[in-house]
Amino acid sequence: MMGAAGKPDRGRFVVISSPSGGGKTTLIKHLLERNESFTYSVSATTRPRRGDEENGAAYWFYTIAEFLQKRNAGDLLEWEEVYGDFYGTPKTFATEAVAEGKTVLFDLDVKGALRLKAILPETLLIFISPPSLEILESRLRDRKTESEARVQKRLAAAGDEIAKASQFDFTVVNDDLNDTVKQIEDIIHNSNPMGVGNYE
């Protein structure tokens, strides 16, 4: 989209966040498939790859030394340590994409989302809430990629993360995939970054 001066309208940063197993990765995939003006900011992490994950697809996989070098050089918009692994948002791609008028989607945990909002207050935060903690537990176990100890750790964190949903601009209950995608699209297209609301 072009502005009055012939330059692209400035885009926006939109964070999709949820407890682990809340469905944010699947939702982002559908949003990208349905909206040409949306793009995805691939996060960097030091966590081990799962299965056949490719570098640069879901994540950029760094060693701890590589990650800390990026952080110290100021190449990350934000970063957090989560469950003993480092996660961060590479700066260059995200800032260039938003300058081109793109809606840049971020897949961040609650801490990362709130940190990015503190740095860039115009960032739109959307919290994806599971219908219940029981359903969230079922989704985590269905992955079959987590140890029992890690599942329990993620479930313990989920309650705290859900309690922080009030700090987000919008909350959407992920009960039906298609409905949730449409609700998120409506929020992005029709809200201003300071809007606050709930979709259930």
C-alpha positions, 0 to 999 in steps of 0.5 A, a space after each residue: 500500500 502506498 502513502 500520499 508521498 509515493 512511499 509505502 505506508 508504514 506497517 506494524 508489528 503484531 505479536 501472537 502469544 500463548 502458553 506453549 501448546 496454545 496454537 500460536 504457530 498454527 494460527 500464524 501459518 494460516 494468517 500468512 497463507 491468507 494475507 499477502 501483506 503479512 510476513 513472519 519474523 523468524 526468531 532466533 533460539 539456542 534450543 535443540 532442533 525438533 525432528 526435521 526442523 530447518 534452520 531459518 524456517 520456524 527458527 534460526 538455530 544458534 549456539 549460545 556463543 553465537 546468540 550472545 554475540 548477536 545480543 551484545 552487538 545489538 542485533 536483537 530487538 528483544 531476547 529472553 531466557 526461557 526454560 534454560 534456552 535463549 530466544 530473541 528477535 533479529 532486528 534487521 528483517 523486522 525493521 526493514 519489513 515494517 518500513 515497507 508497509 508489511 504487517 510483521 507477525 511475531 511468535 513470542 512467549 508472554 515475556 518476550 511480547 511484553 518486552 517488545 511492547 515496552 521497547 516499541 509501544 505501538 506493537 499490537 499484542 494478541 494473546 491466544 488463550 486455550 479453552 481450558 488448561 485440560 485442553 492445553 495439557 492434551 495438546 502438549 501431550 499430543 505433540 509427543 516431543 516433550 518429556 514429562 518433566 518439561 510438560 509439567 514445567 510448561 503447564 505450571 508456567 501456563 497459569 502465570 502466562 494466562 494471568 498476564 493476558 490482561 496486559 495484552 491489547 486483545 485476548 482471543 480464545 482458540 476454540 475453533 481454528 477458522 474462527 480464531 484466524 478470522 478474529 485475529 484478522 479482524 483485530 489486525 485490520 480494524 484496531 489501532 495499537 492502543 485498542 483493548 478487547 476480548 474475543 470469545 
